[in-house]
């Protein structure tokens, strides 16, 4: 009885392959990669490009927010670091890449 069940199962596996079934899987995979690219990768690249452009146009006197939420006015800037004035005569140095956004003039004084 047991031998009869095993041979039936092996026969079903051997005959399960359908002609042309692999092409449908490849098409589904390609569609998945295209959707993944347009929904995840492309928008992230666009945001990174905009962030790099914003970092490139930073200047002394601009008011910014850092990744940690610190609001300050740029006192000094170089290639890798930005010195922010966060209060009167209180300056901190942060990495340039940690500046997340420019804020409108006057925001620093209102905080």
TIFIKOL-304545 format. One record per atom (N, C-alpha, C, O): x, y, z; residue in three letters. Coordinates in steps of 0.05 Angstrom, whole numbers, plus 32768, in hexadecimal, padded with zeros to 4 digits. Layout:
BEGIN
XYZala ...
***
This chain:
BEGIN
80117FE88000unk 800080008000unk 801280198000unk 800C802C7FF1unk 8026801A8010unk 803880318013unk 804780367FF9unk 804A804D7FF1unk 805080217FEBunk 805E80247FD2unk 804C80307FBCunk 8056803F7FABunk 8034802A7FBDunk 802180347FAAunk 801D80527FACunk 801B80607F98unk 801D805D7FC5unk 801980797FC9unk 803280897FC0unk 802F809F7FB5unk 8049807F7FC6unk 8062808C7FBEunk 8064808E7FA0unk 806C80A37F96unk 805F80797F92unk 8061807A7F75unk 804D808D7F69unk 8053809A7F55unk 8035808F7F74unk 802280A27F6Aunk 802C80BF7F6Eunk 802980D07F5Cunk 803880C57F85unk 804180E07F8Aunk 805880E77F77unk 805980FE7F6Dunk 806A80D57F72unk 807F80DA7F5Funk 807580DE7F43unk 808080EE7F34unk 806180D17F3Cunk 805580D37F21unk 804880EF7F1Eunk 804A80FB7F08unk 803C80F97F33unk 802F81137F31unk 804481297F2Eunk 8040813C7F1Funk 805A81287F3Dunk 806F813C7F3Bunk 807C813C7F20unk 808181517F15unk 808081257F14unk 808D81247EFAunk 807C81307EE4unk 8087813B7ED1unk 8062812D7EE6unk 805181377ED1unk 804681537ED6unk 8035815C7EC7unk 805081617EEBunk 8045817B7EF2unk 804E81927EE1unk 804181A77EE1unk 8064818F7ED3unk 806F81A57EC3unk 805D81AB7EABunk 805781997E9Bunk 805581C47EA9unk 804581CD7E92unk 805681DC7E7Eunk 806781EB7E86unk 805181D87E64unk 806281E57E50unk 805C82037E51unk 8045820C7E52unk 807282147E50unk 806F82317E4Funk 806A823E7E6Aunk 806682567E6Bunk 806B822F7E80unk 806582397E9Aunk 807B824B7EA5unk 8076825D7EB5unk 809482477E9Cunk 80AA82577EA5unk 80AA82737E9Aunk 80B382867EA8unk 809F82777E83unk 809D82927E77unk 808B82A57E87unk 809182BC7E8Aunk 8075829A7E91unk 806382AA7EA1unk 807082B47EBAunk 806C82CA7EC3unk 808182A37EC7unk 808F82AA7EDFunk 80A382C07EDAunk 80A782D27EEAunk 80B182BE7EC3unk 80C582D37EBCunk 80B782EE7EB8unk 80C183027EC1unk 80A082EE7EAAunk 809283077EA6unk 808983137EC0unk 808B832B7EC4unk 807F83027ED2unk 8076830C7EECunk 808E83187EFBunk 808B832D7F08unk 80A5830B7EFAunk 80BD83157F08unk 80C683307EFCunk 80CD83427F0Bunk 80C583337EE2unk 80CD834C7ED5unk 80BA83627EDDunk 80C383787EE3unk 80A0835C7EDDunk 808C83707EE5unk 809183797F02unk 808F83907F08unk 809783667F13unk 809C836C7F2Funk 80B4837E7F32unk 80B483917F42unk 80C983797F23unk 80E283897F25unk 80DC83A67F1Bunk 80E583B97F27unk 80CD83A87F06unk 80C683C37EFBunk 80B583D37F0Funk 80BB83EA7F14unk 80A183C67F1Bunk 809183D37F2Funk 80A283DB7F47unk 809F83F27F51unk 80B383CA7F50unk 80C583CF7F66unk 80D683E77F60unk 80DA83F97F72unk 80E183E97F48unk 80F283FF7F40unk 80E384197F41unk 80EC842D7F4Dunk 80CB841B7F35unk 80BC84347F34unk 80B0843C7F4Eunk 80AB84547F52unk 80AA84297F60unk 809D84317F79unk 80B184357F90unk 80AB84447FA2unk 80C884297F8Funk 80DB842B7FA5unk 80F684387F9Eunk 80FE844B7FAAunk 8103842E7F8Aunk 811F84367F84unk 811F84527F77unk 812F84637F80unk 810F84577F63unk 811084717F56unk 810884887F68unk 8117849D7F68unk 80F384877F78unk 80ED849D7F8Bunk 810484A27F9Funk 810A84B97FA6unk 8111848D7FA8unk 812784907FBBunk 813E849E7FAEunk 814B84AF7FBBunk 814484977F95unk 815A84A57F87unk 815484C27F83unk 816584D37F84unk 813A84C87F7Dunk 813284E47F79unk 813584F47F93unk 813F850B7F92unk 812D84E87FAAunk 813084F67FC3unk 814E84FA7FCAunk 815585107FD4unk 815E84E77FC4unk 817B84E97FCAunk 818784FF7FB9unk 8198850E7FC2unk 817F85017FA0unk 818985167F8Eunk 818185327F98unk 819185447F97unk 816885347FA0unk 815E854E7FABunk 816D85567FC4unk 8173856D7FC9unk 817385427FD6unk 818185477FEFunk 819E85507FE9unk 81A885637FF5unk 81AB85447FD5unk 81C6854C7FCEunk 81C685687FC2unk 81D885787FC7unk 81B2856F7FB2unk 81B0858A7FA7unk 81AC859E7FBEunk 81B785B47FBDunk 819B85987FD1unk 819785AA7FE8unk 81B085AE7FF8unk 81B785C48000unk 81BF85987FFCunk 81D8859A800Bunk 81ED85AB7FFCunk 81FD85B98008unk 81EC85AA7FE2unk 81FF85B97FD1unk 81FA85D77FD2unk 820D85E67FCFunk 81E185DF7FD7unk 81DC85FC7FD7unk 81D986077FF3unk 81D0861E7FF6unk 81E285F98008unk 81E286048023unk 81F6861A8025unk 820B861A8018unk 81EF862E8035unk 820186458038unk 81FF86508055unk 81EC86498064unk 82128660805Cunk 8212866D8076unk 81F9867E8079unk 81F3868D8067unk 81EC867B8090unk 81D4868B8095unk 81BA867C808Funk 81A486858097unk 81BC86658081unk 81A48655807Cunk 819A86498096unk 81AB864280A8unk 818186458098unk 8175863880B0unk 816D861C80A8unk 815F86188093unk 8176860880B8unk 817285EC80B0unk 816885DB80C7unk 816885E480DEunk 815F85C380C0unk 815885AF80D4unk 8169859780CFunk 816D858F80B8unk 8174858B80E5unk 8185857380E2unk 8174855A80E4unk 815C855B80EAunk 8181854480E0unk 8173852A80E2unk 8169852580FEunk 815685168102unk 817685308112unk 816E852D812Eunk 815885418137unk 81508541814Eunk 815085538124unk 813B8566812Bunk 814685808136unk 813685918140unk 815F85858135unk 816B859E813Funk 816885B4812Aunk 816F85B08113unk 815D85CB8132unk 815985E18121unk 816F85F58127unk 817485FC813Eunk 817D85FF8112unk 819286128117unk 8198862280FEunk 818F861C80E8unk 81A986368102unk 81B2864780ECunk 81CF863F80E6unk 81E0863C80F8unk 81D6863C80CCunk 81F1863580C4unk 8204864C80CAunk 8200866280C0unk 8218864680DAunk 822C865A80E1unk 8246865680D0unk 8253866A80C8unk 824C863D80CBunk 8264863780BCunk 825F861D80ADunk 8250860B80B7unk 826A861A8095unk 826686028085unk 827F85FA8077unk 828E860C806Dunk 828585E08075unk 829B85D68065unk 829185BD8057unk 827985B78056unk 82A485AD804Bunk 829C8596803Bunk 828E8581804Bunk 827C85748040unk 8295857C8064unk 828A85658073unk 8279856E808Bunk 8268855E8093unk 827E85858096unk 8270858E80AEunk 826285A980ABunk 826A85B9809Bunk 824E85AD80BBunk 823F85C680BCunk 823E85CE80D9unk 823785BE80EBunk 824585E780DFunk 824285F180FAunk 8228860180FCunk 8224861480EEunk 821785F8810Eunk 81FD86048112unk 81FC8614812Bunk 8207860B8140unk 81F0862C812Aunk 81EB863B8142unk 81CF8634814Bunk 81BB863B813Dunk 81CC86278162unk 81B2861E816Bunk 81A786308181unk 818F862F8187unk 81B78640818Dunk 81AF865581A0unk 81C5866A819Funk 81D986678192unk 81C0868081ADunk 81D4869681ACunk 81EE868C81B8unk 81EF868381CFunk 8203868D81A8unk 821E868481AFunk 8220866681B5unk 8232865E81C3unk 820D865681ABunk 820E863981AFunk 820F862D8193unk 81FC86308183unk 82268621818Cunk 822A86168172unk 823085F88174unk 823F85EF8185unk 822585E98161unk 822B85CC8160unk 823485C68144unk 822D85D48130unk 824485B18142unk 824E85A98128unk 8241858E8121unk 8242857B8130unk 8234858D8109unk 822785748100unk 8232856D80E4unk 823C857F80D6unk 822F855480DDunk 8236854C80C2unk 8224855980AEunk 820C855C80B3unk 822E85618097unk 821F856F8083unk 8207855E8079unk 81F285688074unk 820B85438077unk 81F68532806Eunk 81DE85308081unk 81C98526807Aunk 81E28538809Aunk 81CC853680AEunk 81B9854D80ACunk 81A4854D80B9unk 81BF8561809Cunk 81AC85778097unk 8197856C8085unk 819C8563806Eunk 817E856C808Funk 8168855F807Funk 81588573806Funk 814D856C805Aunk 8155858C8079unk 8145859F806Aunk 814C85BC8071unk 815585C28087unk 814785CD805Dunk 814985E98062unk 812D85F2806Cunk 811985E88063unk 812D8606807Eunk 811486118088unk 8113862E8081unk 8127863A807Cunk 80FB863A8080unk 80F986568079unk 81078668808Dunk 810A866180A4unk 8111867E8083unk 811F86928094unk 810C869A80ABunk 80F4869E80A6unk 8117869C80C2unk 810786A480DAunk 80FE868D80EBunk 80F586918101unk 8100867580E1unk 80F8865D80F0unk 810A865A8108unk 81018653811Eunk 8124865E8105unk 8137865B811Aunk 8131866D8132unk 813386658149unk 81298686812Dunk 812386998142unk 810886928150unk 810486998167unk 80F586868141unk 80DB8680814Dunk 80DB8667815Funk 80C98663816Eunk 80F08657815Dunk 80F1863E816Cunk 80FA86438188unk 80FC86308198unk 
***
